[in-house]
Every structure is written in structure tokens, then in C-alpha cells.
């Protein structure tokens, strides 16, 4: 049975750390992690959740479509 707290955990598991670009997450990685804990979302559903629940990440996608890329954004760093 799927549990709500698993959504946040799946998002954290999908975040990748790169020394050059910082912390990024793709919608595809997020949906893959969700499927591991019995949440089966479309890319569009995952994007809506990210946009609504995660305000520290901004969209840096370079392509069109629902498979988007988000990067951790810190407005306090110049």
C-alpha cells in the first residue's frame, strides 16, 4: 500500500548531486523512485507535485515536454 510520506522520500532519492551543477532532479528519475514504493504517476503528475510542494528547485529544462529537469536554487547566494 502506498503511503504519502513515501512521496517526499522518493523525491529525495531522485536528487542527484553533481559538483559542477549542484543538486538536480529529473521528472523521470522521480517517477522511477515513486514506482519503487508503489506510486505510479505520469510525468505530468510528478511535475505538478514538484511545482506545488518543492519551492527550492527551479526548472532548468532544455527540451520541451514533461520530462523536465529541476535544479536546487538558493536565492541567498549571488
N, C-alpha and C positions, 0 to 999 in steps of 0.2 A: 504494500500500500504506500502510495506517495505521501510525503509529509512536506508541509510548507517550508520548514526550516532547511530542507534539503536544497531548495532553490538557491538560497544565499551561498550555501556550501559549494554547490555546483559552479556558481559564478566564480567564487574564489579559486576553485580548482582549474578553471579555464583560463585564468590570468597567466600570461607568460611574462617573464622578466628577461629583458634584453639590455645589456649595458649601454648600447647605443641609443635605443629608442625608449627605454623605460618599460613600464608595465602596460601591456596591451592585451586585448581580448577580442577574439572574433566571434561573431554570432554562431558560426558553425561549431567552433570549439565549445561554446556554451551549451548548445543543443546536444552535443555529444555527451558532455558531462551530465546533463539533465537526464538523458536516456539511461545512463548507468544507474540512476536512482529512481527509475520508473516514472519520469515525467517526459512525455512525448509531445514536444512543442514544434511548431513550424518556425522557420527563421523569422517570419513577421511577428509571431507571438513573442519570441525571445527579444526582438528589437523593442517591442512595446514595453516589455518588463524592464529592460535596461534603461530606456528613456525615462520611465516613470520612477524607478526605485534607486537608480545609481546616478547621482549628480556629480561625482568626481571624475567621471570618464566622459570624454568628448569624441564625437565621430570624426575619424580621420580617413575614412574610406576613400580609395582612389578609383573604385569601379561602381557602376550602377547595380542596383538590385538589393536583395535582402541580406546577402552575406556581407555584413559590414564589419569594419574594424574600429574599435574604440581604444583610446589611449588615456591613461591616468593624467589628469590635468590639475595642476596646483596653481591657482590664480595668485598666490602669495609669492611665487618665485618669478623673478624677472629675467 
